[in-house]
Amino acid sequence: MRFSLFFKSQGLLSATIIRFMQVKRFLSQPDLLRQYVETIRAFFNEGHAERVTCDKEDGKPDTHTPHHGIVRRDAVMAKHRVVFDALRHVPGDPSFNSVLLKCPKLDANLLKLLVEFQCHHVVLVADTQKSYLQ
């Protein structure tokens, strides 16, 4: 994924490559590799991720978020998912989470929100299935 932020990212790129190379179970479980690749390709197809190259035309730095696959054998639906490690960093470089600005809490007064929700005749809702990618 590409983010226009103010820090160098070469360290996170190398951390991502190291983590990917350490995942040896892909070699012994080709079905797991296929599912992982399909999930990552879906991120690209749906616009949640962009291919990042080392040669930059606009001069803006990119960051790479390390990720790995999680398999839940007891799950009925999503047995495989990709987990992003935004806390991962290399010495001398910040993690992705450490440079994010903190927003105000949206759930500060949940009771007030629920009461106001019932007062309206028309309410809009959204599918938040992949809201974590935004």
SVG drawing of the C-alpha trace seen along z (x, -y; Angstrom):
<svg xmlns="http://www.w3.org/2000/svg" viewBox="-40 -15 58 44">
<polyline fill="none" stroke="black" stroke-width="0.4" points="0.0,0.0 1.2,-3.5 0.8,-6.4 2.1,-9.9 3.8,-10.4 6.9,-12.2 9.3,-9.4 11.6,-7.0 10.3,-3.5 13.2,-1.5 13.5,0.1 9.8,1.2 10.3,2.6 13.2,4.8 11.1,5.9 8.3,6.9 10.6,8.9 12.2,10.6 8.9,11.5 7.6,12.9 10.8,15.0 10.4,16.4 6.9,17.8 8.1,21.3 4.6,22.9 3.8,21.6 6.3,24.0 4.7,27.0 1.0,25.9 0.3,24.8 -3.4,24.3 -2.5,21.7 -0.2,19.9 -3.0,19.8 -5.5,18.4 -2.9,15.8 -2.2,14.7 -5.9,14.5 -6.5,12.3 -3.6,9.9 -4.8,9.8 -8.3,8.9 -6.8,6.0 -5.3,4.7 -8.4,5.3 -10.7,3.5 -8.3,0.5 -7.2,1.2 -3.6,1.6 -1.3,0.2 1.9,1.6 4.8,-0.4 8.1,-0.7 11.5,-1.9 11.9,-4.6 9.6,-7.4 8.5,-10.0 6.7,-12.4 9.5,-12.3 7.0,-11.4 8.1,-8.6 6.2,-5.4 5.7,-3.0 5.1,0.7 3.0,2.4 4.3,5.9 1.7,8.6 1.3,12.3 -1.4,15.0 -3.4,16.4 -5.2,19.7 -8.0,20.7 -8.8,24.4 -11.9,24.1 -13.5,21.2 -16.6,21.9 -16.4,19.0 -13.1,17.1 -10.5,19.8 -7.7,17.6 -7.1,13.9 -4.2,11.5 -3.1,9.6 -1.2,6.3 1.5,5.5 1.5,1.7 3.5,1.9 6.5,3.6 9.5,1.4 13.2,1.6 15.7,-0.1 16.0,-3.8 12.7,-4.0 9.2,-4.6 6.4,-2.1 3.3,-3.1 1.2,-3.3 3.6,-5.6 3.3,-8.3 -0.5,-8.3 -2.4,-11.2 -4.9,-10.4 -8.5,-11.2 -11.2,-12.0 -13.0,-8.9 -16.2,-8.3 -17.7,-6.1 -17.3,-8.5 -21.0,-8.7 -22.6,-5.5 -25.8,-5.8 -26.4,-9.3 -25.8,-8.0 -28.2,-5.1 -31.0,-7.4 -30.5,-9.9 -30.5,-7.0 -34.1,-6.1 -35.4,-9.7 -34.9,-9.9 -37.4,-8.6 -34.7,-7.8 -31.3,-6.3 -28.4,-5.6 -26.2,-2.6 -23.1,-1.3 -21.4,2.0 -18.2,1.9 -16.9,5.3 -13.6,3.8 -13.6,0.5 -10.3,1.5 -8.5,1.1 -9.4,-2.6"/>
</svg>
